[in-house]
Amino acid sequence: MKTQIVPRFNNLQLLIIMSVMTIFWRGSLLAAENPKNATDSLNYLQYKGVVVDMESKRPLGFATLTLEGANLSTVANSEGEFSFKVPVLNKDGKVIVNYLGYKEKVISLTILKPDKNRIELELMTVTLSTISVHPKDPTMLMRAIMNKRGDNYSQEQDKMIAFYRETIKKNKTYVSLSEAVLDVYKQPCLSFKSDQIELSKGRKSTDYTKLDTISFKLQGGPYTSVLLDIMKNPDMIFTEDMMFNYEFTLENISKVGDRLMYIIDFKQNPNVKEPLYYGRLYVDTESLAVLSATFSLNVTDKNASSDLFIRKKPMGAKVYPTEATYQVNYREKGGKWYFGYSRADIVFKIEWKKRLFNTHYASTIEMAITDWEKTPDKNTKPADKLKPYVVMIEEVSGFADPEFWGVYNVIEPEKPIEQAIKKIQRKMKIN
């Protein structure tokens, strides 16, 4: 029987716990498709390509592409590769390409090819001397940022269509892959209501023959993705009461499009022993809205960081995280900012007493909002709503169909994931 690794509950670290909770449960969540969302492929055009730095030709991972005048968008993968599906009615429209620190680029769809497009963005260099006035106290600036949340972020319920992917790797091999299109009912920024999620369409596969004696599964992954909206859920990282735990530094000024940004670095105070976070915020200098955030858990203290995750450890082994990094991006529409993309990467190391080699498990979850609209308050039916501790697992469905996603925009799989999908498809053909 495989050993369970079960994290300890701690409200302060809920973000981490929900993203990596591991259990042994052989139940299944069947791949699902909502027929009302099925759309004839003739109704859309697809454009594929890569976004790169104009000078170095370096891929710009997680660049955002948005259809001008609409809420339709997609996100490039970590290798800068994108796939964007646009309704035929918008074939003469324009796509806006954004990446932090680079000049915004607007491209007519009429000049894009179906495949192998190469979009080059120009780096923008801005220094603190560019503006005559900048805050002298970064901590006070952070307090002002948190106080402005109600003005800067949506105060209405929004129905969002999201693409979600989660992966688990044992050492260098993918052992689990799940993908889904979700309906996310995003609650107002200052509301205490939790976001609700419905499964629209999904596919998943797990190779238990490679999971060794450890059952490693992600619990609550889609909900972890929306919890990474730190403007709606500031208690996930820092609240007013937690500000004193951090040191804030105004590092520089940058730009996204024509918008000036403060770059604020933060780390936990040396006198704080509990593992907290360190990272960087990108903040609009005019509105004080956070446009993007990247941060990591301090895992220097192995025992303390392990205690945040693990409640029951396998016999004869030490288990602890070696990396826990997070990212969240927002998009602006009509003067308000909306949750647009999030990603979490967690790596665990298992040291075995009676084995020569250690084992590493790496899990990644990411969610990209591809469309959204304002919608009246709605409480989803219990039967439709995904549970907060859902495990997106096990049953394979749809991997054999290259047109599985239809009209939905998805994040292009990175090359190792693409190879894993092709391997699954080959196995299905043989069986």
Secondary structure as UniProt FT lines:
FT   STRAND          3..4
FT   HELIX           11..13
FT   HELIX           14..20
FT   HELIX           35..37
FT   HELIX           41..43
FT   STRAND          44..53
FT   TURN            54..56
FT   TURN            61..62
FT   STRAND          64..67
FT   TURN            68..69
FT   STRAND          73..75
FT   TURN            78..79
FT   STRAND          81..87
FT   HELIX           88..90
FT   TURN            91..92
FT   STRAND          94..98
FT   TURN            100..101
FT   STRAND          105..108
FT   HELIX           109..111
FT   STRAND          117..121
FT   HELIX           128..130
FT   HELIX           138..147
FT   HELIX           149..152
FT   STRAND          158..170
FT   TURN            171..172
FT   STRAND          173..186
FT   TURN            189..190
FT   STRAND          196..206
FT   HELIX           208..210
FT   TURN            212..213
FT   STRAND          214..215
FT   HELIX           221..227
FT   TURN            230..232
FT   HELIX           234..236
FT   HELIX           240..245
FT   STRAND          246..256
FT   TURN            257..258
FT   STRAND          259..268
FT   TURN            270..271
FT   STRAND          277..284
FT   TURN            285..287
FT   STRAND          290..297
FT   HELIX           302..309
FT   TURN            315..316
FT   STRAND          317..333
FT   TURN            334..335
FT   STRAND          336..352
FT   TURN            353..354
FT   STRAND          359..374
FT   TURN            382..384
FT   TURN            388..389
FT   TURN            399..400
FT   TURN            402..407
FT   HELIX           415..430
//
